[in-house]
Amino acid sequence: MDESREPVYNVTEAVCDGLRRISEFSYAILPKNLAHACADLEKACLTELRGCLDWQISFIDECITGADRLREEWRAKYQRPAESPSGTAT
């Protein structure tokens, strides 16, 4: 089974290496100080994006917790009384 996955791994590794080389070329054509400034800006943007994503994940968790609580409240409030075998409510 490992033999069948190895070609996929090799293709993935080749694609990642190619993208890394393109990124290196794009920074290499810039002056050193500008390349470092661009890299710092990119890292800062990605850090902020990570913060936004973390906030969104916690927001979703809070909403699901609130939804579960509301569902239980509604179920308790609107639960029909159990019927007796004769068909009348107890």
N, C-alpha and C positions, 0 to 999 in steps of 0.2 A: 504494500500500500504506500510506503514511503517513496517508492520509485515513481508512482503515478503523480505524486505531488511535487516532486523535485523539478520537473520542467516549469510548472507554474511559479515556483519559488524563483527559479532562474530568470524568468521573464520579468517578474516583479522587481527583482534586484537590478536587472538591466534598465528598466524604466526609471527606477529611483536614481540610479547612477547617472542616467542621461539628464534627468531634471536637476540633479545636483550640479552637473557640469554647466548647464545653461545658467543656473543661478550664479555660479562662480564667474562665468564669462560676463554676466551683466554687472557684477560688482567690479570685475577687473578692468572694465573699460572706463570706469569712473576714477577721478583722482582719489587717493587714499582717504583723505579727510572726509570727502563727500560720500564715499562708499560706506565708511563707518557711521556717518550721520544718518544715511538712508537705512542702514541696518538697525540702528538704534530706534529710529522712528517706526520701522516695521515691527520690531519687538515690542515697543510701547503700545502700538495699536492692537497687536495680538494679545497682550496682557489685559488691555481694557476689554477686548472681546471675550476673553476667558472670564473676566469678572461679570460681564453681562450674562453670559451663559450660565454661570454658577448661580446668579441671582434668579434667572428664569427657572432653573431647575428647582430651587428652593420654593419659589412662588407656586409652581405646579404642585409640589408636595403639600404645601399649605392648603391649596384649593381642593385637592383630593381629600385631605383630612376633614376640611369643612363640609365637603359634599357628603362624605360618609356620615358625619354627625347629623346633618340635615335630613338625610335619608332615614336614619334611625328615629329622629324626632317625628317625622311625618308618619312613619310606620306605626309608632306608638300612639300618635294622635288620631289617626284615621283607621286603626285596625278595627275590623268588624267584630262584634261579639260572636262567640262560638255558638253554633246552633245545636239544639238538642236533637236526638234522633227523631222526635215527632215533628220537627220542622219549625218549632217556635224558638225564639231567642231565650237564652238563659240569663 
